[in-house]
Amino acid sequence: MIYSDKGNFLKQKTMKYFEENLDPAEFIRIHRSYIVNITHVKQIQLVEKESYNALLHDNIKLPVSKSGYQILKEILEK
């Protein structure tokens, strides 16, 4: 699913397609199932040892993989 301010849409392409075609300055893949607009990320929360969630501005929590955490952390620290 694609979640946006204009509604929810069933995606017709693969995650890899979106990862390659969305602007990498705005969108990053944080998990095998999630690509997020970085402007919507409020913070990264530690859930348990080496397990994180991305907390969005609307209080939605998304899981973050180890590799996604490293990328997200670097971007948010800028």
Backbone torsions as a table, in degrees:
resi	resn	phi	psi	omega
1	MET	NA	148.6	173.3
2	ILE	-112.2	124.4	-179.4
3	TYR	-107.9	126.5	179.9
4	SER	-142.7	173.6	177.3
5	ASP	-63.6	-22.4	-177.5
6	LYS	-94.4	3.1	178.3
7	GLY	130.1	-173.7	179.1
8	ASN	-110.0	139.0	-176.2
9	PHE	-133.4	138.0	175.8
10	LEU	-75.1	124.6	-176.8
11	LYS	-76.5	144.0	-179.7
12	GLN	-106.4	-9.8	-178.0
13	LYS	-113.1	170.8	179.0
14	THR	-80.3	163.4	175.9
15	MET	-61.4	-38.4	179.3
16	LYS	-60.8	-39.9	178.0
17	TYR	-59.4	-48.6	-179.5
18	PHE	-65.6	-39.8	179.1
19	GLU	-60.3	-38.6	-178.7
20	GLU	-80.5	-23.8	-173.5
21	ASN	-107.6	-12.7	174.5
22	LEU	-84.9	152.0	-178.9
23	ASP	-63.4	116.1	-178.0
24	PRO	-66.7	-12.9	175.5
25	ALA	-77.8	-17.2	-178.3
26	GLU	-115.8	-31.4	-174.3
27	PHE	-122.7	133.7	175.4
28	ILE	-133.9	151.7	177.8
29	ARG	-87.5	116.8	-177.5
30	ILE	-100.9	-9.7	-175.6
31	HIS	-163.9	160.8	-179.0
32	ARG	-60.5	-21.3	-178.7
33	SER	-109.5	0.3	-173.9
34	TYR	-136.1	130.8	168.2
35	ILE	-118.8	132.5	-173.7
36	VAL	-127.4	146.6	172.3
37	ASN	-78.0	118.5	-172.8
38	ILE	-65.0	-20.6	178.0
39	THR	-71.3	-14.0	179.9
40	HIS	-95.2	-3.6	-179.3
41	VAL	-87.0	122.4	179.9
42	LYS	-87.9	-43.8	179.6
43	GLN	-164.1	167.9	174.1
44	ILE	-105.9	130.0	-179.5
45	GLN	-112.2	135.0	173.4
46	LEU	-78.2	124.3	-179.9
47	VAL	-94.7	-48.9	173.7
48	GLU	-158.1	-179.1	-175.8
49	LYS	-49.4	119.2	178.7
50	GLU	57.7	29.2	176.5
51	SER	-130.7	124.5	-173.5
52	TYR	-129.7	157.4	171.1
53	ASN	-124.2	147.9	170.2
54	ALA	-96.2	124.3	177.3
55	LEU	-96.3	120.6	-179.6
56	LEU	-88.6	166.6	-178.1
57	HIS	-61.1	-25.4	178.0
58	ASP	-94.4	19.1	176.8
59	ASN	67.3	16.8	172.2
60	ILE	-78.9	138.2	178.5
61	LYS	-109.5	130.3	177.9
62	LEU	-120.2	138.9	177.7
63	PRO	-67.9	148.1	179.9
64	VAL	-124.3	128.2	178.0
65	SER	-75.6	170.4	178.4
66	LYS	-59.9	-46.3	179.9
67	SER	-69.8	-36.7	176.9
68	GLY	-64.1	-36.2	178.6
69	TYR	-62.4	-46.8	-178.8
70	GLN	-60.3	-44.9	-179.5
71	ILE	-66.4	-47.3	-179.2
72	LEU	-62.3	-42.7	179.5
73	LYS	-60.9	-45.4	178.7
74	GLU	-60.4	-44.0	-178.2
75	ILE	-67.7	-43.2	-177.8
76	LEU	-71.2	-22.8	178.5
77	GLU	-79.0	-13.3	-179.1
78	LYS	-71.1	NA	NA
